[in-house]
Amino acid sequence: MKKVFMLDGGAGRVIAAIPALQKYVREHPDEDISILVGGWDVLYWGVPLLHDITFNPEQKGIFDQIVLNADTIVSPEPYRVPGYYRQELSLAEAFNVLINGTNDHSDLGLPELVLNKHEEFNAAKLIADAKAQQQKAKTVIIQPYGRSAERPDENTIFDGSSRSLDSEAYLKLAKKLATKYNLVFFGEQNFAHPQDSYTIKPQLDLRMWAAAVEAADYFVGVDSMGQHMARAFNTPGTVILGSTFAKNVTYPDYFNIVEKKDAKKYSPIRISGLDSHLADRYNDKLMDFDDDELNEIYKNIVKDIEAKT
């Protein structure tokens, strides 16, 4: 049996699928298994059981060498699992349902990322440089924007899916956190706030960001890839949620979760287009925080940092 798993979507989904894929490979030693990961295949470098069988679908010859002769092609989509969109399953558990055909998640481990010595050395140097520049004892990686964030002009950053912080709210929170901690901005350079003098802003590739998260004392982020990296390395952190649900997208038994108490609607982004659009309108203000709320978030984060680092 020649089986191909094809994963798409963001890097966080790719990381969350690791435990279920490892489980499948362990339980099917006689199958010829390949994994195609669009854009994020580097995350599987060095990962036990997955390293040698993972490929980028854009690599020349992949169709002829892998896809053409496959007996089965599986494209697991968590958003089509009822238990997922009912907030009964996490992303990793939904992948387990789809990949392994089981509702038993008791043997599902944590996502596993593997760094090499070069990456670990450079990440340690990055953290040391942050400490030398900012002169604080602890270093925090902060990822304020998710994949859906847009920057239509120099002074505007917004996320129509309400998964990212407002740029001004981020700046105020960073200013507060910088009084106590070294801060490293996790994001694309063109998303750096023009008035953000509170963070260092390294230009890193995906694997080096994973290494930086592993080397840091703490992580602050939103519903995006960084928090999945932090969980893989047991880096403590706070995840600020807007339109998405903690049970689905993060690790509420591990991270400090911050979110408004306002009601939110599930956005079925891979089930229907119209309903997602309407849900986004309903959730539009969930990542808008006033000064009082930001002050409470700051105190909440500081309390968690001091308790866990």
C-alpha positions as CSV (number, residue, x, y, z in Angstrom):
1,M,0.0,0.0,0.0
2,K,1.4,3.3,-1.1
3,K,-0.2,6.2,0.8
4,V,0.3,9.9,0.5
5,F,-0.8,12.5,3.1
6,M,-1.1,16.1,1.7
7,L,-1.2,18.9,4.3
8,D,-2.0,22.5,3.5
9,G,-2.8,25.6,5.5
10,G,-0.6,27.4,8.0
11,A,2.5,26.3,9.8
12,G,0.6,25.9,13.1
13,R,-1.5,23.2,11.5
14,V,1.5,21.5,10.1
15,I,3.1,21.4,13.6
16,A,-0.2,20.2,15.2
17,A,-0.4,17.3,12.8
18,I,3.0,15.8,13.8
19,P,1.7,13.6,16.7
20,A,-1.0,12.0,14.5
21,L,1.4,11.4,11.6
22,Q,4.0,9.9,13.9
23,K,1.3,7.6,15.3
24,Y,0.2,6.5,11.9
25,V,3.8,5.7,10.8
26,R,4.4,3.7,13.9
27,E,1.2,1.7,13.5
28,H,1.7,0.9,9.8
29,P,5.3,-0.2,9.4
30,D,4.5,-2.2,6.2
31,E,3.0,0.8,4.3
32,D,4.9,3.0,1.8
33,I,4.0,6.4,3.3
34,S,4.9,9.9,2.0
35,I,3.9,13.3,3.3
36,L,3.6,16.4,1.1
37,V,3.7,19.7,3.1
38,G,3.1,22.8,1.1
39,G,5.5,25.6,2.2
40,W,6.4,24.3,5.6
41,D,8.2,21.0,5.0
42,V,11.3,22.3,6.7
43,L,9.5,22.0,10.0
44,Y,9.7,18.2,9.7
45,W,13.5,18.2,9.3
46,G,14.9,15.9,11.9
47,V,11.5,14.9,13.3
48,P,11.6,11.1,14.1
49,L,9.6,8.9,11.7
50,L,8.8,11.9,9.5
51,H,12.1,13.4,8.3
52,D,12.8,10.9,5.5
53,I,9.2,10.7,4.1
54,T,8.3,14.4,4.0
55,F,8.6,16.4,0.8
56,N,7.7,19.8,-0.6
57,P,5.0,19.3,-3.3
58,E,6.7,22.0,-5.4
59,Q,9.8,19.9,-5.7
60,K,10.5,18.8,-9.3
61,G,9.4,15.3,-10.0
62,I,7.2,14.9,-7.0
63,F,4.1,14.1,-9.1
64,D,5.8,11.3,-11.1
65,Q,7.8,9.9,-8.2
66,I,5.2,10.0,-5.4
67,V,1.7,11.0,-6.4
68,L,1.2,9.2,-9.7
69,N,1.6,5.7,-8.2
70,A,-0.2,6.3,-4.9
71,D,-2.9,3.9,-3.9
72,T,-4.5,6.4,-1.5
73,I,-4.2,10.2,-1.2
74,V,-5.4,11.7,2.1
75,S,-5.9,15.5,2.6
76,P,-6.9,15.8,6.3
77,E,-9.0,18.9,7.0
78,P,-9.8,19.5,10.7
79,Y,-12.4,22.1,9.9
80,R,-14.6,19.3,8.5
81,V,-14.5,17.2,11.7
82,P,-17.8,17.9,13.7
83,G,-16.0,17.5,17.0
84,Y,-13.6,20.2,16.0
85,Y,-16.1,22.9,15.0
86,R,-18.2,22.1,18.1
87,Q,-15.1,22.9,20.2
88,E,-14.8,19.3,21.5
89,L,-11.4,18.6,19.9
90,S,-8.1,20.3,19.6
91,L,-6.4,20.7,16.3
92,A,-4.0,17.8,17.1
93,E,-7.0,15.6,18.1
94,A,-8.9,16.4,14.9
95,F,-5.9,15.4,12.9
96,N,-5.8,12.1,14.9
97,V,-9.4,11.5,13.9
98,L,-8.7,12.1,10.2
99,I,-5.3,10.4,10.0
100,N,-5.8,7.4,12.3
101,G,-9.5,7.0,12.3
102,T,-9.8,7.0,16.1
103,N,-11.4,9.0,18.9
104,D,-8.8,7.6,21.4
105,H,-6.3,10.5,21.9
106,S,-4.8,9.1,25.1
107,D,-1.6,8.0,23.3
108,L,-1.3,11.3,21.3
109,G,2.0,13.0,22.3
110,L,3.0,16.6,21.9
111,P,4.2,18.1,18.7
112,E,7.9,17.5,18.2
113,L,10.3,19.8,16.5
114,V,14.1,19.0,16.3
115,L,16.8,21.7,16.1
116,N,20.4,21.1,15.1
117,K,23.5,22.5,16.9
118,H,23.9,25.4,14.5
119,E,20.3,26.6,15.0
120,E,20.6,26.2,18.8
121,F,23.9,28.2,18.9
122,N,22.6,31.0,16.8
123,A,19.4,31.2,18.8
124,A,21.4,31.4,22.1
125,K,23.4,34.2,20.5
126,L,20.3,36.1,19.6
127,I,19.0,35.9,23.1
128,A,22.4,37.0,24.5
129,D,22.4,39.9,22.1
130,A,18.9,40.9,23.3
131,K,20.0,40.8,26.9
132,A,23.1,42.9,26.1
133,Q,21.0,45.5,24.3
134,Q,18.1,45.7,26.6
135,Q,19.7,44.9,29.9
136,K,16.9,42.8,31.5
137,A,17.2,39.3,33.0
138,K,14.4,37.6,31.0
139,T,13.7,37.5,27.3
140,V,10.2,37.4,25.8
141,I,9.4,36.5,22.2
142,I,6.3,38.4,21.1
143,Q,4.2,37.6,18.0
144,P,1.4,40.1,17.7
145,Y,0.1,39.2,14.2
146,G,-1.2,36.0,12.7
147,R,-1.2,34.9,9.1
148,S,-4.4,36.8,8.2
149,A,-2.9,40.2,9.2
150,E,-2.7,42.8,6.4
151,R,-0.8,46.0,6.0
152,P,-2.5,48.1,3.3
153,D,-0.4,51.1,4.1
154,E,2.5,52.2,6.3
155,N,0.3,53.2,9.2
156,T,-2.3,50.5,9.2
157,I,-2.3,46.8,10.2
158,F,-5.5,44.9,10.6
159,D,-6.8,41.3,10.6
160,G,-10.2,40.8,9.2
161,S,-10.4,37.4,11.0
162,S,-9.8,39.0,14.4
163,R,-6.9,36.8,15.2
164,S,-4.2,39.4,15.5
165,L,-3.6,42.3,17.9
166,D,-4.5,45.8,16.7
167,S,-1.1,47.5,15.9
168,E,-1.6,50.3,18.4
169,A,-2.7,47.9,21.1
170,Y,0.4,45.9,20.4
171,L,2.6,49.0,20.7
172,K,1.2,49.9,24.1
173,L,1.6,46.3,25.4
174,A,5.2,46.1,24.1
175,K,6.0,49.4,25.8
176,K,4.7,48.1,29.1
177,L,6.5,44.7,28.8
178,A,9.8,46.4,27.8
179,T,10.0,48.0,31.3
180,K,10.6,44.5,32.7
181,Y,11.8,42.2,29.9
182,N,13.9,42.0,26.8
183,L,11.6,41.8,23.8
184,V,12.1,40.1,20.5
185,F,9.5,40.9,17.7
186,F,8.4,37.7,15.9
187,G,7.1,38.8,12.5
188,E,7.9,39.9,9.1
189,Q,9.9,43.1,8.9
190,N,7.3,45.0,6.9
191,F,4.9,44.5,9.8
192,A,7.2,46.1,12.4
193,H,5.5,49.2,13.8
194,P,7.3,52.4,12.8
195,Q,7.3,53.6,16.4
196,D,8.3,50.2,18.0
197,S,11.6,51.0,19.7
198,Y,10.9,48.4,22.4
199,T,11.9,45.2,20.6
200,I,14.8,43.9,18.6
201,K,13.7,42.7,15.1
202,P,15.8,39.9,13.7
203,Q,15.3,38.6,10.2
204,L,15.0,34.9,10.7
205,D,13.8,31.9,8.6
206,L,11.2,29.6,9.9
207,R,13.5,27.1,11.6
208,M,15.5,29.9,13.3
209,W,12.3,31.3,14.7
210,A,11.6,27.9,16.2
211,A,15.0,28.0,17.7
212,A,14.5,31.5,19.1
213,V,11.2,30.4,20.7
214,E,13.0,27.5,22.3
215,A,15.8,29.6,23.6
216,A,13.6,32.4,25.1
217,D,12.3,32.5,28.6
218,Y,8.7,33.1,27.6
219,F,6.4,33.6,24.6
220,V,3.6,36.0,24.1
221,G,1.5,35.5,20.9
222,V,-1.8,35.1,19.2
223,D,-3.4,32.2,17.3
224,S,-0.5,31.6,15.0
225,M,2.5,29.4,14.5
226,G,4.7,30.7,17.4
227,Q,2.5,29.3,20.1
228,H,2.7,25.8,18.5
229,M,6.5,26.1,18.5
230,A,6.4,27.2,22.1
231,R,4.4,24.2,23.1
232,A,6.7,21.8,21.2
233,F,9.6,23.1,23.2
234,N,7.8,23.5,26.5
235,T,8.4,27.3,26.5
236,P,5.8,28.9,28.8
237,G,3.6,31.6,27.3
238,T,0.5,33.6,27.0
239,V,-1.8,33.3,24.0
240,I,-4.2,36.2,23.3
241,L,-7.3,34.9,21.5
242,G,-9.9,36.8,19.5
243,S,-12.3,35.0,17.2
244,T,-11.0,31.5,17.7
245,F,-11.6,29.0,20.5
246,A,-8.9,27.9,23.0
247,K,-10.0,24.2,22.8
248,N,-9.5,24.2,19.0
249,V,-6.4,26.2,18.3
250,T,-4.1,26.3,21.3
251,Y,-3.2,24.4,24.5
252,P,-5.3,25.8,27.4
253,D,-4.0,23.2,29.8
254,Y,-0.5,24.6,29.3
255,F,-0.6,28.3,28.2
256,N,-2.0,31.3,30.0
257,I,-5.0,32.2,27.8
258,V,-6.2,35.8,27.5
259,E,-9.5,36.7,25.8
260,K,-12.5,39.0,26.0
261,K,-15.6,37.7,27.8
262,D,-17.7,38.8,24.8
263,A,-19.6,36.1,22.9
264,K,-18.0,34.9,19.7
265,K,-19.1,33.0,16.6
266,Y,-17.3,30.0,15.1
267,S,-15.9,30.9,11.7
268,P,-16.2,27.8,9.4
269,I,-13.5,29.1,7.0
270,R,-13.0,25.8,5.2
271,I,-16.7,24.7,5.1
272,S,-18.5,27.8,3.7
273,G,-17.4,31.2,2.5
274,L,-20.5,33.3,3.4
275,D,-20.9,32.0,7.0
276,S,-17.2,32.8,7.6
277,H,-17.6,36.3,6.3
278,L,-20.6,36.9,8.6
279,A,-18.9,35.3,11.6
280,D,-15.9,37.6,11.0
281,R,-18.3,40.6,11.1
282,Y,-19.7,39.4,14.4
283,N,-16.2,38.8,15.9
284,D,-14.8,42.1,14.5
285,K,-14.0,43.8,17.9
286,L,-12.7,40.8,19.8
287,M,-9.0,41.9,19.5
288,D,-9.7,45.5,20.2
289,F,-8.5,46.4,23.7
290,D,-8.8,49.7,25.5
291,D,-6.1,51.0,27.9
292,D,-7.7,49.5,31.0
293,E,-7.9,46.1,29.3
294,L,-4.3,46.3,28.1
295,N,-3.2,47.1,31.6
296,E,-5.0,44.0,32.9
297,I,-3.4,41.9,30.1
298,Y,0.0,43.3,31.0
299,K,-0.4,42.4,34.7
300,N,-1.8,39.0,33.8
301,I,1.3,38.3,31.6
302,V,3.8,39.5,34.2
303,K,2.2,37.4,36.9
304,D,2.5,34.3,34.6
305,I,6.1,35.1,33.7
306,E,7.2,35.5,37.2
307,A,5.3,32.3,38.3
308,K,6.7,30.1,35.4
309,T,10.3,31.4,34.7
